[in-house]
């Protein structure tokens, strides 16, 4: 962490002309680590998400105005790929049974397109790459060989607060498939049939029907739907509760679920007993998973899921799991803290104790601890050397705002597929364009000032600002003031606009406040006392405005602190 002197205070005679160095007005704050990576201005071919392991572009394109004629294809064709019964470019998709799970090769020549997947997932991923080679009626010619670095890549709906709607989960399944994510864990803390008090009971009929539909949508998009149960708050560790748990798993199995997880996080008392937890998981592996034959290996979230409180000794629960837990079971870990970077050090700590690669539960962009924030910044703080020997995978815990979480999920997909090639800033730029192609610049202008949590896991924000020029700050604030109207007018993703709307309103108001502060800094010296007092009063936030801002904050790292410091300076300057 390094110190930033943001601009404001101390120089009582300062005025803000166009070339004023605002850093003479100082508030000292501590900055998070900066965003890594850089925007890629020129590419040899189309941007593909996630970034392929190997891609060679010829630099040429070919017309596909007549679409593709399918020679063979064992998986569903994405809607964006135009298909005709005859006369189109030949497209052949096959499953070879050879290679790493999820791997594929793609050859796009002027004569034909060939996709070969090691398995059905790989064939599907190859088609998702083909979709991104198409621009209108033109197809970029390329040779691609690709495979995922991590086995589990996905999303855990594991936040506190309002669970996502069925419609938003259905939308997420298609988004995950398009970005080659393969794991969705259903575990919203405030679903009473996932946790206490109703984990023993069946879902109501209507909710069960929605879950069945969601499982089917996940399967179509090559996403493993993993249903999690959170029984630890009131589990009794007796035969009746074991039978209830198996019964609930069986009910979910009948809805189509073939993957299960047990969460023992955020509990205390009898449910937190690691010996009981391991015994239960091992028994379920023998008596449910093995007997069913088509159920995937279990996943667990331990009570000691963070280095913040996990006992590091051989007497700790992690070491106990390492000695006793069935080796097929993946174990979640959130890092050194509940919300923290993914580092080699934290993986070495947990992996050596649980004696397997940990499954990283990354608490980003989740804001259940800062619900006044909508996280729209880059995905960074993830180590590029991670591979299958050190991590079983990574899943993102998102916000309760499903659509607004997708920009981060886009980049998590990029990282999880190919950590070594991950470029955080460029991935963010591509994510914004993917979410709002009609007004990506306006979305970026808003998003760059809506990145910080204000507390806990702080993220860099407003890093494009120069606090050494009133002119450049004013220009950026004019762009920020105009961005919400542009987004509301042009963006076709209305669900995203609706989720962002209260923060867009506050961004516009904050930009106006900063502009007003600059105006008064520049012109206040020539005002009468009455004029100055009137301008200062107009610039000061009312109680209602402060309440509205407190509920939906943006610009917490640099912009609002600048405004507050400006007010203090302007008040002290007039007194002097």
N, C-alpha and C positions, 0 to 999 in steps of 0.2 A: 504494500500500500504506500502511495506517495502523497505528498501534500499538494493541493492545488490552491493557488491564491486566486479566487474568482473575482474579482472585481468589486468591490464597492466600499467603502467607508474610510475613514482615517484622514483623507485629504479634505478638509472642511471647505476649501475654496474651489473645489473642482467643478467645472462645467463640462458638459458632454457635447463638444463640437464634433464634426464628422470624423476628425482624426484623433479624437481623444483616446488616450490609453486608459481604459476603464480598470485595468489591473491596479491602478493607484488606489482604487476604492476597494478595500480588502475585507473579505470574510475568509477565514481559513477553514477548509473542510478536508476530510480524508476521502480520497477517491478509491473506488474498487479497482481491481486490475483492469487494464484496458482491453478492448475487444481485439482478438487476434485476427490475422488474415488481411486480405486486401481485395478490393473489387477488381475483377478481371474485365478489362476493357475490350479485349480482342480474343476471340476463340477460333480454333481451327474448324469448328463445326457447331451444331446446336448444343446448348447447355442441356445436360441430362441429369435428372435427379432420381436416385442417388448417383454420385459420380462413379462411373465404371472403373473397374480395375485397369482395363486396357481398352483404348478406343483409338482407332486410326481412321481419319476422315480423308477422303480423296480431294476434298475441296469442291466437288461437283455435286449437282443435284439433277434429278430426273423427274419428268412430268408423270404424275400419277392421277391425273384428272379423271381417269376412268375407274379408279379404285383398284382393289386387289381381288384376284380370283384365288380362292383357297384350294390348294392342292391337297393339303392335309392339315389338321389342327385338332389336337386332343383336348384343348382348353378353350375357355370362352374368349372371344375376340373383344378387346376394349371398344366401346362405342365410338371413340374418336378415330378408329381405323376404318376407312370406307371399304365396304365389301360389295362386289358384284358377282353374279353367277358366271359370267364369261366375259372375255375380252379385256380383263384387267391385268395388272402385273401379277405374275404367279407368286404366291406366298405359301411356303411350306414350313410347317411347324411340327417338330417331332420330339419325342422323349427317348433319349438314348440309354438311360439306365447307367451311365458312366459319368464320373466326376463328382465333385463335392455337392452336397445338398444345396439346392437353389441356384446352382451355376448354370450358365447358358452361353452360347455363342450366337452371334448375329452377323450375317453377311448380306449387305444391301448393295447389289450391283445394278447396272443399267438393265439387265435382263430379268432378274428375279430377286426375291428376298427369301433367305433361309434362316430359320431359327431352330437351334437344337438345344433342348434343355436336358440337364441330367435327370430331372424328374419333372412332374407336372408343375411344381412351383417355378422351377427354372424356365420352363416353356412360357409360363404366364409372365414372368419377369422380362423375358426377352421381348414379348409383345408390348409390355409397358415401355421398354426402351424404344421399340419401333414407333410407337405413338409419338414420342418426343422428337423423332427424326423428321416428322411431317410438318411442313409449314404451308398451309393452304393446299395447293395442288402440286407441291414440290417435295421430293424425298431426298434428304441428304444421303449420299453414298458413304458407307462406312463398313469397317470390320471391327467387331467388338467381341472381346472375351472377358467374361465377368463372373464374379462370385462374391457372396457376402462374407465379410470377415467374422461376424458374430452370429451365433445360432439364433438367439432370441432378440428380436428388434421390435419395439412397439410402444404401447400406451397402457398405463394402468389407471383406470378411473378410480382413484383411491383417495380423493380429496374429501375434506369436510365441507359441508354446505349443500346447496341444492344439486341433487343428481341431474345429469343430463337428461333431456327428453329423448323419447324413442326416435323421433325424427332426426335429432342431431347425432345420435349413435349410428343410425343407418347411414347418414351422410359420411360419418367418419370411416365406416367400413370401406366404402369406395375410395376415399382419400388415402387410407392406409394401403390398400391394394395398389393404387396408382404409384405410390412411393416405396413399394417393396417392403413394407413393414409386415410382420407375420405373427404378431402376438398382441391380443387385446385382453387385458385382465379386467373383469367386471368385479369391482369391489368398492362401490361408493359407500363411504362411511355412514351416510344417513339413509341408506336403504335398510329398513328394519328386518327384511327377510334375508339379508346378507349377514347382518349382525344381530345384536340383542335389540329387542326382546324376542324376535320371531324367527331366528335362524333355524329352529327345529321344525317350523311350520312350512307347508307348501305355499308357493306364491298364489295369490288370487288368480282366477281364471284369465282375466284380461291381461294382467301383467305377464303371466306365463306364456300367453299367445304372442306377446311382443318379444319376449326372450327367444322363443322358437324362431320367430322371423329374423331376429338379429343374428342368431346362430347360423341360419341359412345364408344370410347376407355375408357374414364373415367367411363362410366356406366358399362362396362364389368368388370372393376376392383373395382367396388363399391366405386368410388370416385365421389363426387358431384362436377360437373363443375360449378363454380360460375363466371359468366361474370360480370366484373365491368366496370362502366362508370365513366369518370373523367371530368365532364362538367363545373367545377367551374371557369375556367379561363375566359370564355366569356358568361356564362349563363345570360339570360336577365330576368328571372323570369316572363315571360309573357305566355299567352296561346299558342303562336306559339312554344315556346321552350318546354313547357309541352307536347304538342302534338308530337313534334319531339322526345322527350325522350321516351314517350310511344310507338311511332312508332319504335324506335330503339330496345326497349325491345321486341316488337312484332316480329321484324325481327329475333332477337336472339332466341326467343321462337320457331319460325318456323324452326330454325336450330337444335332444340332439347334441348336448354338451359332451365333449370327449376329452376335456382337459380341466384340471381342478387345482386350486391352490388353497392353502390354509394360512390365514393371517392371525398372528398373535401380537401385533403391534399395539402400542398405546394402551396397555392393560397393566394391572397389578393384582396381587393376591394369588389364589390357587391356579388361575389360568396361566400364569407366567412361569410355571414350573417347567424347566427345559427337559427334565427326564420324562415327564408325562407327555410333553409335546413330541419328543422323539419317538416314544413308544407308540403314540397314536399314528404318526406319519408312517412308521415302519409297518404297523399292522394294516393300515389302509393300502399300502403298497402291495402287501401280500394278499389281502382278502378282497380288495376291490379292484385295484389297477390290474393286477396279474390275472384275476379271474375273468374280468371283462375282455381282456385281450386286445381291445382297440382303444384303450384309454392311454393318454400320454403320461409321462412321469410327472409326479407331483412337484409343486412349488410351495415353499414356505416363507413367510416373513417372520423372523424371530422377534421376541420381545427386545432383545439386545441387537437392534438393527443399525446402530450408529456407534462410532467410536467415542461419541460424547459420554456414553455411560457403560459401554460394554466392558466386562471384566476381561482383561487381556491375558490372564493367567490360565494355567491348565485346569483350574477349578471353575473357570468361566463357562457360560453356556455355549459359546462358539466352539471352544475346544471340545466340549462334550458332544456337540453335534458332529464334529470332525471324527470323533472316535466311534460314534454309535449310529449316526443317521445313514440310512441306505444311500449308496453312492449315486443312485439315479435321481435323487431329489435335489433340485436347485434351491439355493438359499439367497434371499434378498439381503442387500446391504445398501445403505444410503450414503456411506462415506464417513469422514471424520466428524461431520455434524449432520443434523437432519437434512439441511439443504447445503450442499457443498460440492466442490469440484471433484471430478473423477481423475484421480492421480495414481501413478504406479505405487506410491507409498501406501495409500489406503487399501488398494487391492492386495498388496503383499501382506499387509496386516491381517486382513480377513481371510484370504485364501489359505495362508499357512495354518490358520486355526480350524477352519471348516474342512480343510483338506480337499478342496475342489475349487474351481473358478466361481466366484460369486456372481450372482445376477444383480446388476446395479439398478436400483430404484432411484432414479434421479428426480428429485423434487424441484422440477422446473418444467413449465412456467407456472406451477401452482401458486396461488395467492390466498389460500385459505387462512393464512396468518396475516394477510395484508389485503383485505377485500376491497379496499378503496383504490387499488392499483389494477390496471390491465396491462399485463406484460407483453410488449410488442418488440422487444429488442432481440439482438442476436443470441444464438446458442453458442456459448463458448465456455472454456474451463474444462474441456474434455481432452484427456491425454491422447495424442496421435499414435502412441505405440501399443495401445491396447489391442489384444487379439484373443483368439479362442482359448489360448492357454492361461490367460489371466482373468477373463470375464466370460461368463456364460451368455451374456448379452446385456442390453440396456433398455429400460422402459422409462418413458417420460410420464410423470404425474402432472397432468395439465390443470388449467383453471376450470372453474365451474362454467366459464364462458367457452363453450365448445368450439365455436367458429373462430373466435379470437385466439384460440390455442393452436390453430392449424399452422400458422407461420412457424412457430417453434417446432411443431411435430414434423414439418417438412424437413427442417434442418437436423433434427434428431435422426430421421431416416437417412439423411445424407451421411452423417457421422457413423452411424451403426453399421452401415454397409461397407464403408471404406475409410476407417479412421485416419490412415496414413495420408490420404489425399484431402482431408477435410479442411476447408477454408471458411472459417466462421463468417467473416464479413461478406464474402461473395455469396455464400449460401443464403444468408439473410436477404441480400438484395434480390436473389432469384425467388425466394419465398414470397416476398412482398409482391413481386410482379405476377407470380402464380395466383395469389389470392385476389389481387385487384389489378388485372391487366389493363383496364380502361384508364386508370389513374394511379399508376404505380408511384409516380413522383410525389403526388400529394400524400399518398399513404406513407411513403418514406419520411416525408416532412413531419407528419404526425408521429410516426412510430419511433423516430430517433429521440423524441422527447418524452416517450412513455416506456422506459426501459427499467427504471430503478424501483426497488421495493420500498425504499425509505427506511427499512429496518431489516435485520437478519441478513439474508443472502443478497447483498446489494450488487447491482449490475451497473456498468458504465452507461451513461446517458448524455445526450447533447454534446457528444465529443466533437461534433463538427463546428462548434462555436468558437469564435475568436473573441476573447474578452479584452483584446487590445485595440479594438476598433468599434466605436459607437456605430459607425456606418454599417459594418458587416453584421453586427448584432441586430440593428434595425431591419436590415434586409431580410435576415432569417425570420424575424418576428412577423414581418409582412407576409412572408410565405406561409408561416404557421397559422396566421390569422385567416388566410384565404383557403387553406387546405380542407377544413371541415366542409365548407360549402361545395368544394369540388368533389369530394368523396361522396357526399350525399346526392349530388346531381348525377355523377357518372358511374359509380360502382354498381355493377349488376348483382354482386353478392349481397343481397339485402339482409340476409341473416347476420352477416358480419357487420354491416353498417348499423343494424339495430343494436347489436351487442356493444359496439364502440360508441354509440351516440352520446351518452352522458359525458364520456371523456373527451369526445370531439368538442362538445360545448365548452368544457373547461379549458381545453387547449386554446380555443379562440379567445376566451376571456383572459387567459394568462398572457397570451401574445399582446393583447390590447393593453394590459397593465404594464408590461415591460416597455412597450412603445411610449406609453404615457409617462413612465419614469424617465425615459431618455429625453422626451420633450421638455419636462420640467427641469432636468439637469442642464439642458442646453439653454433654455429661455428664462429660467427662474430669476437670473440675475438682473434682468431688465424689467421685472414686474414690480408693481406696487405691493405693499404688504397685503392689501385686500385681495388683489388679483392672485398673489401667491397662495394665500390661505384658501381661496376658492379652488384653485387648481390642485392643491394638496389634498383637500377634502374629497374632490372628485376622484383622485387617484387612490384614496384609501378604501380598502375593501369593507363593505358593510358586514354586519353580523350574518345576514342571510347569505351573502356571497361567500363568506368564510365557511359556513356550514355546507354549502353546495360543493365547494372545493374540497373540503375534508372528506366528503363521501366519494369523490371521483377525482383523485389527484393525478396530475401530470407534471413533468418538469421539476420533480422533487430534488434532483441532485444539483442542478445549476440555476435553472430559470426562476423558480419561486424564491430560492435563497437570494438571488440577485435582486429581485423585486423588493424583498423584505429589507435587505441591506440598503437599497436605494432610498426607501422610505425613512430609515433611521438617519441616513446621511442628509437627506433633504430637510428633515426636521431640525437636526443639529445645526445645519448651515444657516438656516434662517434665524435661529436663536442667537447665533454668533454675529 
